[in-house]
């Protein structure tokens, strides 16, 4: 054990996300027999400091609070990789979620559901929350029809948490139109939902969709809310951070930042409703978008929506100018294009997520729709220069 390379992993304050990152680091470490991963809970910074002072760690991966925090706790010669956007980090390498992309993905999801009025609920406690808010607003501005966009009252350094609920109550009471709500964390979404449940029925009914970030099982269980959420790519962050640390240990001292994009939305009941004045279309599209991977078929969706296939066909042609099958196929193709452009998922994984069957069936469908096989389309999309981490 004297030859072991001890790698400290300072866990993220979000326990669910921390476990995913830790598993990603451990996955990478299995290919490095000399590595020994030493988890350090977020609340035990003193333990990390003792291990560093004793020379027990060859490198550290973790959710670092700030450059000032790093300067005061880690010697500059100790290789370290940051895994969270708690604040802008420039002193060490980072492998972090692309939080702007998280916000853009949430906006796209609400747009796909037919919503045209939305707000974003954010706190200012972390850089990640600010980036998600900015990404959501930036994406919304790209679609002129996605209008009346505003920000619900949010927390800042001068607003105590208990006051925030009061601000939300006033905002809900004044809400005049049906509105979708994106919260920059699952915790915020559950707090917001608690306020909604206590509001007058008419005000509560105007919140037509609610989505969060983190896909936290803990938050869903505690709140009882079947919350749609954008999962953070924790395992991919852990693997990439470990790979970056391995490079540092091998002598590469380049300070670089790698952004890892989210690869989808965990769609649940809180966004089950499609925004349409036609209740048949609303029910059917809500069912279809929640079951894209399963591909239940038009007959089954009609049955779940409580209508005949002929009735469903008539309503879809009136709403979209095409059949249900054509509309569902276009939604699958749009999701496939996004996954090819923004993630590293394999063709088999994308086929499974979009409900397009085998890789061969997916490739055939994609080529017919775009004129290119998925690999060629992805290569063309990848020609865009990737962004580094946001500095502020």
C-alpha positions in Angstrom: 0.0 0.0 0.0 3.0 2.3 0.2 2.9 2.8 -3.6 -0.8 3.8 -3.5 -1.7 7.1 -5.0 -4.3 8.6 -2.6 -6.8 10.8 -4.4 -9.0 12.9 -2.2 -12.6 13.6 -3.4 -14.3 16.6 -1.6 -17.9 15.8 -2.1 -20.4 18.2 -3.5 -22.9 19.8 -1.0 -25.7 18.2 -3.0 -25.6 14.6 -1.8 -27.3 13.0 -4.8 -24.9 14.8 -7.2 -21.9 14.0 -5.0 -22.6 10.3 -5.1 -22.7 10.4 -8.9 -19.4 12.3 -9.2 -17.8 9.9 -6.7 -18.9 6.9 -8.8 -17.5 8.6 -11.9 -14.1 9.0 -10.2 -14.2 5.4 -9.0 -15.1 4.2 -12.5 -12.0 5.9 -13.9 -9.9 4.7 -11.0 -10.6 1.1 -11.8 -8.3 1.4 -14.7 -5.6 2.8 -12.4 -4.7 0.1 -9.9 -2.4 2.4 -8.0 -5.2 4.9 -7.2 -7.0 4.8 -3.9 -10.0 7.1 -3.8 -10.6 8.9 -0.4 -14.0 10.5 -0.2 -14.3 13.5 2.1 -17.8 14.8 3.0 -18.5 18.4 2.2 -18.9 19.2 5.9 -15.5 17.9 6.8 -13.1 20.3 5.2 -10.9 20.0 8.3 -10.3 16.4 7.5 -9.2 17.3 4.0 -6.9 20.0 5.4 -5.3 17.4 7.8 -4.7 14.9 4.9 -3.1 17.6 2.8 -0.9 18.9 5.6 0.2 15.3 6.3 1.1 14.7 2.7 -1.3 11.9 2.4 -2.9 13.0 -0.9 -1.3 13.1 -4.3 -4.2 15.0 -5.8 -7.7 16.4 -5.0 -10.9 16.4 -6.9 -13.8 18.3 -5.5 -16.5 21.0 -5.4 -14.2 24.0 -4.5 -15.9 27.1 -3.1 -13.7 29.8 -4.7 -10.1 30.6 -5.8 -9.6 32.3 -2.4 -10.7 29.0 -0.7 -8.2 27.1 -2.8 -5.4 29.5 -2.0 -6.0 29.2 1.7 -6.3 25.4 1.8 -4.4 23.7 -0.9 -0.7 24.2 -1.8 -0.2 25.4 -5.3 1.9 22.3 -6.2 -0.9 19.9 -5.3 -2.8 18.8 -8.5 -6.5 19.6 -8.1 -9.5 19.6 -10.3 -12.8 21.5 -9.6 -16.1 19.8 -10.3 -18.7 22.5 -9.5 -19.7 26.0 -10.5 -20.0 27.3 -6.9 -18.1 30.3 -8.1 -15.9 31.2 -11.1 -12.7 29.1 -10.6 -9.5 30.1 -12.5 -6.7 28.8 -10.2 -7.1 25.1 -11.0 -8.5 22.9 -13.8 -12.2 22.3 -13.8 -14.5 19.6 -15.2 -18.0 20.9 -14.5 -21.6 20.6 -15.7 -22.4 23.0 -18.6 -24.9 25.0 -16.5 -25.8 27.3 -19.3 -26.7 24.3 -21.4 -28.9 23.0 -18.4 -30.9 26.2 -18.6 -31.2 26.1 -22.4 -32.4 22.5 -22.2 -35.1 23.4 -19.7 -36.3 26.2 -21.9 -36.4 23.9 -24.9 -38.4 21.3 -23.0 -41.0 23.9 -22.0 -41.2 25.2 -25.5 -41.6 21.6 -26.9 -44.6 21.3 -24.5 -46.2 24.3 -26.2 -45.7 26.8 -23.4 -45.3 30.4 -24.5 -45.1 32.1 -21.2 -42.5 31.2 -18.6 -40.6 32.4 -15.6 -37.3 31.4 -14.1 -36.9 31.1 -10.3 -33.2 31.4 -9.3 -31.2 32.1 -6.2 -27.8 33.9 -6.3 -26.1 31.6 -3.9 -24.0 29.9 -6.6 -22.5 30.6 -9.9 -24.3 27.5 -11.3 -27.7 29.0 -10.5 -26.8 32.2 -12.3 -25.5 30.4 -15.3 -28.7 28.2 -15.5 -30.9 31.3 -15.3 -28.9 33.0 -18.0 -29.0 29.9 -20.2 -32.7 29.7 -19.8 -33.2 33.4 -20.7 -30.8 33.2 -23.7 -32.6 30.2 -25.1 -36.0 31.7 -24.6 -35.0 34.8 -26.6 -34.1 32.7 -29.6 -37.8 31.8 -30.0 -39.9 35.0 -30.4 -43.1 33.1 -29.7 -41.8 32.1 -26.3 -42.9 35.4 -24.8 -43.8 37.3 -21.7 -40.7 35.9 -20.1 -39.8 37.3 -16.7 -38.1 36.3 -13.5 -40.0 35.4 -10.4 -38.8 37.0 -7.2 -35.4 35.5 -6.4 -33.0 35.3 -3.5 -30.0 37.6 -3.2 -27.6 38.5 -0.5 -30.1 40.8 1.2 -33.1 38.5 1.0 -33.4 35.9 3.7 -34.8 32.5 2.7 -37.9 32.8 4.8 -38.8 36.0 3.1 -38.6 34.4 -0.3 -41.7 32.4 0.2 -43.6 35.5 1.1 -42.5 37.2 -2.2 -43.6 34.1 -4.1 -47.0 34.3 -2.5 -47.5 37.8 -3.6 -46.2 37.0 -7.1 -48.6 34.1 -7.5 -51.5 36.1 -6.3 -50.8 38.7 -9.0 -50.2 36.1 -11.8 -52.7 36.7 -14.6 -51.9 34.1 -17.2 -51.0 30.4 -17.5 -47.2 30.2 -16.9 -44.5 27.5 -16.9 -41.9 27.8 -14.2 -38.3 26.7 -14.3 -36.4 26.6 -11.0 -32.6 26.4 -11.1 -32.5 23.5 -8.5 -34.9 20.8 -7.4 -34.7 22.3 -3.9 -36.0 25.6 -5.1 -38.7 23.8 -7.2 -40.0 22.0 -4.1 -40.0 25.1 -2.0 -41.9 26.9 -4.8 -44.4 24.0 -5.1 -45.0 24.2 -1.3 -46.1 27.9 -1.8 -48.2 26.9 -4.8 -50.1 24.3 -2.8 -51.0 26.9 -0.2 -52.2 29.4 -2.8 -55.7 30.0 -3.9 -56.8 27.3 -6.5 -57.2 29.8 -9.3 -53.6 31.1 -8.8 -52.2 27.6 -8.4 -53.9 26.5 -11.6 -52.1 29.2 -13.6 -48.8 27.4 -12.9 -49.1 24.9 -15.7 -45.6 23.3 -15.6 -42.8 23.1 -13.1 -39.2 21.9 -13.7 -36.0 21.8 -11.7 -32.4 20.7 -11.9 -30.6 17.9 -10.3 -33.1 15.0 -10.5 -32.9 14.6 -6.7 -34.7 11.6 -5.4 -34.5 13.1 -1.9 -36.3 16.3 -2.9 -39.0 14.3 -4.7 -39.6 12.0 -1.7 -39.6 14.8 0.9 -41.9 17.1 -1.2 -44.2 14.4 -2.7 -43.8 16.2 -6.0 -43.5 14.2 -9.2 -40.9 16.7 -10.5 -39.6 17.0 -14.0 -35.9 17.8 -13.7 -32.7 18.2 -15.7 -30.2 15.6 -14.3 -26.7 16.8 -13.9 -24.1 14.7 -15.6 -22.4 13.7 -12.4 -20.7 10.5 -13.5 -19.4 12.1 -16.6 -18.0 15.0 -14.5 -16.3 12.5 -12.2 -14.8 10.5 -15.0 -13.5 13.6 -16.8 -12.2 15.2 -13.6 -10.3 12.0 -12.8 -8.9 11.9 -16.4 -7.8 15.6 -16.0 -6.2 14.9 -12.7 -4.3 11.9 -14.2 -2.9 14.3 -16.8 -1.8 16.7 -14.1 -0.1 13.9 -12.2 1.7 13.0 -15.5 3.1 16.5 -15.7 0.6 18.4 -17.8 0.2 21.6 -15.8 -2.2 23.4 -18.2 -5.1 25.0 -16.4 -8.1 24.1 -18.5 -11.8 23.9 -18.1 -14.1 21.3 -19.6 -17.8 21.7 -19.8 -20.0 18.5 -19.7 -23.4 19.0 -21.2 -26.6 17.4 -19.8 -28.0 14.6 -21.9 -31.7 14.9 -21.3 -34.7 15.8 -19.2 -36.2 13.4 -16.7 -39.9 14.1 -17.6 -42.4 13.5 -14.9 -45.9 14.6 -13.8 -45.0 18.2 -13.1 -44.7 18.8 -16.9 -47.2 16.2 -18.0 -49.6 18.8 -19.5 -49.0 19.9 -23.1 -50.0 23.6 -23.5 -52.9 23.5 -26.0 -56.4 24.8 -26.0 -57.5 21.5 -27.5 -57.8 19.1 -24.5 -57.4 16.0 -26.8 -54.1 17.3 -28.2 -53.0 18.4 -24.7 -53.5 14.9 -23.2 -52.1 13.0 -26.1 -48.9 15.2 -26.5 -48.3 15.0 -22.8 -48.4 11.2 -22.9 -46.3 11.0 -26.0 -43.5 13.3 -24.7 -43.3 11.4 -21.5 -43.1 8.1 -23.3 -40.8 8.8 -26.2 -38.3 6.1 -25.2 -41.0 3.5 -24.9 -42.7 4.4 -28.3 -46.1 3.1 -27.3 -47.6 3.8 -30.7 -50.5 6.0 -31.9 -53.2 3.5 -31.0 -52.0 3.2 -27.4 -51.6 7.0 -27.0 -55.2 7.4 -28.3 -56.4 4.8 -25.8 -54.6 6.5 -22.9 -56.0 9.9 -24.0 -59.5 8.5 -24.0 -60.3 8.9 -27.7 -60.4 6.8 -30.9 -57.5 6.8 -33.3 -59.7 8.6 -35.9 -60.5 11.3 -33.4 -56.9 11.7 -32.5 -55.9 12.0 -36.2 -58.5 14.7 -36.7 -57.4 16.8 -33.8 -53.7 16.6 -34.6 -54.3 17.6 -38.2 -56.3 20.6 -37.0 -53.6 21.5 -34.5 -50.3 20.7 -36.4 -51.3 20.1 -40.0 -50.0 16.5 -39.9 -50.8 13.1 -38.4 -50.0 12.1 -34.8 -47.4 9.6 -36.2 -45.7 12.4 -38.1 -45.7 14.8 -35.2 -44.3 12.1 -32.8 -41.6 11.2 -35.4 -40.5 14.9 -35.7 -40.2 15.1 -31.9 -38.0 12.0 -31.8 -35.8 13.4 -34.6 -35.5 16.8 -32.9 -34.4 15.0 -29.7 -31.9 12.9 -31.7 -30.4 16.0 -33.3 -29.9 17.6 -30.0 -28.3 14.5 -28.4 -26.0 14.1 -31.4 -24.9 17.8 -31.2 -24.6 18.3 -27.5 -23.7 14.9 -26.0 -21.3 12.0 -26.4 -24.0 9.4 -26.3 -23.6 6.5 -28.7 -26.0 5.8 -31.6 -27.4 2.9 -29.6 -28.0 5.1 -26.6 -29.7 7.8 -28.6 -31.9 5.2 -30.4 -33.0 3.9 -27.0 -33.7 7.4 -25.6 -35.7 8.5 -28.7 -37.7 5.2 -29.1 -36.5 4.7 -32.6 -35.6 1.0 -32.2 -32.3 -0.5 -33.3 -29.3 1.4 -34.4 -30.0 0.4 -38.0 -33.6 1.6 -37.7 -32.4 4.9 -36.1 -29.8 5.4 -38.8 -32.3 4.8 -41.6 -34.9 7.2 -40.1 -32.3 9.9 -39.5 -30.8 9.6 -42.9 -34.2 9.9 -44.6 -35.0 13.0 -42.5 -31.7 14.8 -42.8 -29.9 13.4 -45.8 -27.0 12.3 -43.6 -26.2 9.4 -41.3 -26.0 10.3 -37.6 -22.2 10.1 -37.5 -21.8 12.6 -40.4 -24.4 14.9 -38.9 -22.6 14.9 -35.5 -19.3 15.6 -37.1 -20.7 18.6 -38.9 -22.3 19.9 -35.7 -19.0 19.4 -33.8 -17.2 21.8 -36.1 -18.5 24.6 -33.8 -15.8 25.7 -31.4 -16.6 24.6 -27.9 -16.8 27.2 -25.1 -14.6 27.1 -22.0 -15.9 27.8 -18.5 -17.6 31.1 -17.8 -15.3 33.4 -16.0 -18.0 35.5 -14.5 
